[in-house]
């Protein structure tokens, strides 16, 4: 996590090298299976069957810490959206990341309507990272994965495309219970644990799902 990556080709093989589902978060998900659940209605249910571009923004400090932060985050969201929305039609996140890399900061000045046109999408799902770290907020010596972002959906097929049709701040920490042993886990594994939880939380906003009482 401390190494700054400088080769854009790194993104091409990232998915194979760093799978979202690492072993260190398995205990959390196994424990969740045994908890009583209640059904929760979707907060926005229009993404199915429409082309959706997942566009992640990160500040330069985050990219200096992890060059692939945008790709990792988008991949976590993509995975859980495809798992939960059967007719999901998502723009290839590698295409989006390559465009971000090739345009430098220029893409940040584009409107959501322009981004939708660029990626031939009806919806732009924006994830603006606010926190992306493997250090606890109150103590930098404590290792805890934290991902927090504003998640906004823009319908770029209609006028007023720069006003979101849905928005929420979503955060995830790993390990969530504070008890899972991460002493021997790598920074990437801890971050992947937080990203897996974050991606699932994002996807749950768009489908009926179950949550623990």
N, C-alpha and C positions, 0 to 999 in steps of 0.2 A: 504493500500500500504506500510506502514511503518513496518508492521509485517513480520518477516522472518518465512516462513513456513518450517517445517522440516520433515513433514510426506509425503513420496511418495504417500500414498493413497489419498492425497489431489487431485492429478491429476485425479483420477478416477471420482470424482463427480464434477469437476470444470465446465464442460460444463453446467450442470444443474443449478449450483449456480450463474454463472456469464455469462449470455448470451451476445453475442457480440452486439446485437441491443438494447441498453438501451434507455430509453425515452429521455434523455437529448440531443441526437443528431438528433432527429426527425425533428426539425425545419430546420436544415441545408439541409437535403435531400428533404424536401417538397419545400423549396425555389429553389432548383436546378431543379425541374421539370418544372418550368415556364420559364427557360432561353433558348434563341435560341441555337441550337446545330449544330455542323458540324461533319461529319463522319471522323474517324481516322483509318487508316489501322493498323493491328497488327505489332508489331516489331519483333515478333517471333511466328510462328503459328503451331509448330510441336507437341504440348503437347497432343492434342486430341487423344484418343484411345490408348495411351501408359501409362504404369504404371509410376507414378511420386511420388517420395518421397520428401516431404517438410521437410528440415532439417534446424533448426534455431540454430544459435550460439549466445550466450550472454556472456559478461564478468562477472566475479564474483561479481563486484559491483552491476550490474543489477540484478543478481540472489539473492543477499543479500536483495535488495530492494523489489523484487517480485520473489519469488521462481518459479512461474508459467509463467514467461515471455516468455519462449520458446513455451510453449503450447498455451498461449493466441495468440501470434503472428502467429503461424502455423494455429490455428483455424480460425483466421480472413482471412488469405490467402486461406485456404481450402474452406471456405464458398463461397467466391466470385468466385473462380475458378469453383466450381461445379455449380454456378448460370450462369456463362457465357460460359463455355465449356460443351456442352451437353453430349459428350462422354468422359468426364474426368474420369480417372481411378487413383485415389489417394490412396497411401498407408495410412492405418489407422494411424493418427497422435498420437494416444494413444500408439500404438506399438513403434513408433519412440521415443516418450518421455520416455517411460519405459526403452528402451534400453539405452538412454542417461543417465538416472538416475542410472541404474544398473552398468554401465561401468565407472561411475565417469568422469574423464577427458580423459580416454583412447580413447573414440570415436573420440576425436579431432585430434588424430594422424592418423586416418584412411584416406586413399585416397578416393576420390569420387567414384572410381571404386569399392572399398571395401564396401563403404556405399550402393552403388547400388546393389551389390550382397547380402548384408545383408538383404535388404528390398525388394529384387526381383523387382527392378525398372529399367526401361530403361533410365529415366531421374532423376537426382538429382537437385532439386530446392533449392539452398542454400540461406538463408536469414541471413546475418551477421549484427546483431544489432549494430548500432553506437550510437543511442540515444533512450532512452525509459524512459520517465519521465512525470510528471504532473506539472513541473515548467517551467516557461518561461526562455529562455536563458539569457536575459538581466536583469531579476529581479526574484530572487528566491521566492519573496513574491507573485508574480503574478501566478495564477494557469492556466496552459495551457498544454494540452496533446501534447506531441511531440514524434513521432516515426520516426526514420531515419535508413536506412539500405542499404547495398549493396545487390542486388538481382542477382544471377548468376544461369544459367542453364548449367548442364553438361550432355552430351550424353555419358552414361557409357557403351554403347553397341559397341563403336568404339574405335580404338587406340587413344591415346592422351586424355583420359577422364578427365585429370586434367586441361585441357584448356577449359574455358567456351565457349559454342556456343552462349551464350547471357549474357550480363551483364549491369546493370544499378544501379545507386544510386537513391533511392526513399524515399521521406519524406512526412510526413503528420502532420498537426497540428489540434487541436480541442480546442475551436471553431475556424474555419478557418477565419471567418469574424471579430473576435474580439468583436462582439456585443452581441452574445448569452450569457445570464446570467448563469454563472456557480457558483455563490456564494453559492448556496445551494446544489450543486451537490457533490456527493462523489468523491473521487480520482479515484475509480474504474470506475465510470460512465464517467468521463472525459477521462481516458485512453482508455476505450472501444470506445469512440467516435473517438479518434485518430486512434485506431486500425481498426475500420470499414472503415475509409477513406483510410488508408494505404492498407488494404486488397483489396479494390476496385481498387486502383491505380496499384497495382501489377497485378491483373487479367487483367486489361485493356491492359497491354503490350502484351498479348497473343491472343487477339481477336479484330475484328473490333468493334469499339464503337463510341459513340458520346461524344463530349466535347463542353463546352460553348465557344462561340466566345469571 
